Structure formats: structure tokens, C-alpha cells
Amino acid sequence: MSPFKKPEIPCFNEKTDDIDSYLKRFERYSTAAGKVRSEWAILLSALLTGKALNVYSRLSDDDSKNYDILKKALLCIYDMNADGFRRKFRGSKLEGGENYIQLVDRLTGYLERWVDLSNATKSYVGMLDFMVKDQFYSMCPKDLRIFVKEGQPVSVKDMANRADRYVDARGKQWDKKGSSKQESSHNLQFEQQVDKGKEWNKNKKCYNCSEVGHVSRDCKKHRGTYASKGRSYDKGAGLSEGSDSKAEVKESEAGIC
């Protein structure tokens, strides 16, 4: 083993550095400097600070010498797991100062790490299985998705069988939008109530002008020259604030306000 020398790159700063980008930089530096992979873990340890350093210190003696184990632990503590790389891959956009070649390289890196952390088989069949699983999870309801994932299905068929068992056990069937029939029934009841409310608004009658479609407090027709608290009253006609309130109470009792 060559004499230890701290890598000539800045230490990791969790406040400003993205751990994924930092590790990629470290790997490129180590490769260009001719460092053997068996030394990478100890070299990286000299650059870690904060939570990253705590992760390294908690590894066993054997694991602390394995760069792949250390890298996986670091990515995990900063939420750079399979789901994290999936979100990066799906949601990435062109960043400032980046061209499209760089964007494609970044997307490729996200996809590779997403596949690696998902333990998917890197073959045509394996990738087909991987993509179908991801699409299935994005379509199904949350409770069903969690149930299936907890079972760690080994194939698409295994995933589908587990989903069917879940549905059969609970007596539910999901529609095309991913919601259960029971949920759809609740939505239908709500829509019916809204329709009834709209119909009632059309039929309510005003005691001021005798027209339908509004109540007296919302009436725009002239009711006198005396205004109080946002309402108009005609003193000459013997109306008062109290009498107007009684009219509204009468409307309420009639079920039209």
C-alpha cells in the first residue's frame, strides 16, 4: 500500500455539497490519481465532516475499508436511496450553465444508481421487469403500493399476484383512476349534495322583491334610504332593522335562505 496522503480536493460540506455529486467527484479524482479502489474508503474518510463522518465512524472495521459499503451508507443517510434517485431521474430539468449533453449524462447517472440501489437485473428482461414495476407503483393507490412493496416481489407476476390477493381480501376493486369503488361512491354522494345545493339556490325566494334566485339580504333592489350594517330599511314604510331580521328568520324557517 502506498503512503497515505490526503486527497487534494476540498472536504465535504453537507451545507453546500450534494453527497451524490461529491462522491462522483471523489471517484474521478481517485481514478485519475491512480489510487487503487481498496484505498478509496480510507481516503474518503479524511474528507468527511458532519453526519457523513458519523456514518463512517459507526461502520465496523471491515465495512469501513469497503468503499461500496461506505458509499451506500452515505447515500442512505442523505436520502439518496432508490426512491430518491427515481425522483431525480423523473423530475430533472436543464440547470443553469448546463447543456443537453450534460443533462443526458446526469440523467444516465441517476438511472444507473436507481437501478443499482433497486437490485434490478441489468439485462433486457430485468430492465423490462424494472420499468413495468415502476409504472405499476405509480398507478396504484398508496395503501396497495405499500402492501406490495413490503412483500418485495421478485418479478412482475409476483407483484401482480400480491396486489390481487390484497384486493380480494378487502373486497375492493380499483377504477382506472386508482380509487376504490367505495371512494367513488363517496365522491358521487358529495356531487349529488352539491347539485341539490345549486338547485335550492335557484328556487329560493326574496321577501323584498318576491323574485326567486336570492334572499332579501342579497336583494339589489331599492328598499329605502336608511342603511345600517350593510342593510337598507324604509322607515317611511314602517320597516325597521328588527322587521327585516324577522323576514330573514321567516325565510330561514321556510328553508329558503
Secondary structure, DSSP 8 states (H G I E B T S, - for coil): -------SS----TTT--HHHHHHHHHHHHHHTT--GGGHHHHHHTT--HHHHHHHHHS-TTGGG-HHHHHHHHHHHTT-SHHHHHHHHHH----TT--HHHHHHHHHHHHHHHHHHTT--SSHHHHHHHHHHHHHHHHS-HHHHHHHHHT--SSHHHHHHHHHHHHHHHT--B-TTS-BHHHHHHHHHHHHHHHHHHHHHHH-B-TTT--BSS-GGG--S---SEEETTEEE-GGGT--HHHHHHHHHHHHHTT--
